Amino acid sequence: MNDLATLGAADTTAPLLPLPEARQQLTGLLAGEDDLIANAANTAAFLNTLLADINWLGFYFVHDDVLVLGPFQGNPACVRIPVGRGVCGTCVASGETQRIDDVHAFPSHIACDIRSRSELVVPIQTDDRIVGVLDIDSPSVARFSQGDQDYVEALADEFVRHQFGQR
């Protein structure tokens, strides 16, 4: 039997670069720049090239008690999300990564794009406070694995380390 025939869905959605190489390339993209918007834009664009089967990837940044849309890749998105509402707002309120297999079953889900079915949201934290989130949507149910979460969290940590000199 052909090995390709035995590949599972998780194998076909694996990131295109191993983590050490992805971390090295992201570090290179961010080197010498300290502007938050420029670095978030490059980080979003870079991650978008690495991950298959996604339909939106970007940042939201905390302003008072609201998340405000930042740099992203994908279709137009919700501009403001109250902290504590939806997957992104829940991530900020809890301080924990949210990996949701079916967003339509998530209480208080905000449907910015009805085609999105699963979501991975990682908090962006500095000085023990959450300053934003990195949000990734997929049109497939249960798209994100623990391995995907670990991968994205590691690259988000690299973004935080460079941008804020921490973590």
N, C-alpha and C positions, 0 to 999 in steps of 0.2 A: 504494500500500500504506500502511496506517495505521502511523504511527511507533511506536505502542505494540506492534504486532506484531513489530517488529524489536528490541525491548529484550531484552538478554541477562540472565542470572541476576545478574550483577554489578550491573547497573543497578537491579534490583528490590530489592537488599539494600543499596543505598547509604545512608549515614547520613542521617537526616531533616533535619539542619542542616549547613550549611557549617562547616568547622572554625573560622574566626574567630568566628562567632556562637556555636558550641558552647563555645569557650574562654571567651568573654565571659560566657555564662550560667553556666558552671561556676564561674568566678571569683566571680560574684555569690552563688552558693549557698554558697560557702566563706567569703566575707568575714565577718570579725568573729567567727569561731569557730575555736578551736584544738584542740578535742577530736578525737582520732584516730578514735574510733568514730563520732561524729556525722558527721564529714566523709567517712569511707569509706562510710557508709550513704547519704548524699546523693549522693555520686559514683556509687555503684553504681545507685541508683534513676534518676539522670539518664541515665547511659549506657544503661540498660535501655530508656528511652523513645526513644532515638535509633537503636538498632540493630534491624533486622528479622531474622527467622529465627534467633533464639537461644533457648535453653531454660534457660540459667543464666548469671549474671554476678555476680561478687563478688570479695572479697578473702580472701587467706590471709596471716597474719602469722607471721614467724619467731620461734619460742621455742626456744632451744637448737638442736637439730638437727632440729626438727620444724616443719612449717607447721601453724598452728592456724586453723580457720575464723573468718572475720570477717564483717562485714556483707555480705549478698548478696540477690539477687533470683532466685527460682526454687524448685524443689523442695528438700527436705532434702538435705544434702550430706555428704560425708566430713568428719569433724571434724578428723582429724590425718593429715598426709601426711609421711612421712620425706623430708628433703632428699636429693635424688638419685634419688628414685623417682617414677614417673609423669611427666606433662608438667609439672606445677607444680614438683615436686621437681627435675626436670632444669633448669627455668628458673633456680631458685635456684643450683644447683650450677654451671651454665655462666655465669650472669650475663647471658644473652642471651634475647631474646624467642623464644618457641617458637610457630610457626605450623604446625599439624599438620593435614593434609588428611584423614587417616583414623586416628583414635585407636586403633582396634582393631588396626592394624598397627604401632603404636608399642610398642617394647620397654618393659616394666614399666608399661604403662598401668594405671591404677587406675580401674575402672568404677564410679564413684559413681552414675551414671545410665546405664543401658545404651542409652538413646535418643540419647545424645550421640555424634556421629560425627566432628566436627571441633572443633578447639580453638585458641584464641589466648591465650597467657599472657605478660604483660608484667611484667618485674621492677620492683619499687618500691625505689629505691636512694637512700640518703642517706649522706653522709660516706664514700663509697667502700665501703659495705656494703649488702647487700640486706636489707631489713627486711620484705619481703613480696612478694606478686604480685597482679596483677589478672588474673583468670581468666574467660574467656568461652567457653561451649560452644554448639554448634549441633547440631540433629538432622540437618543436611545435610552430606554429604561435600564437602570442599573449599569450605566456605562463605566462608572468610576470604581476602581478596586482599592484595596488598602495600599497596594504598590503605587498606584497613581497618586493617592493622597500623600504618601511619603515623598514621592518625587517632587510634587508641586510644593509641598511644605519646605523641602530643602531649597528649592529655587526661590521661594518667597523669602526664606531666611537669608539667602544671598543678597537679594534685593534690599532687605532691611539692613543687613550688615554694611552694605555699601552706602545706602542712602542716609542711614542714621548712625552708622558707626557702632552698631550693637548686635547682640544676639549671639 
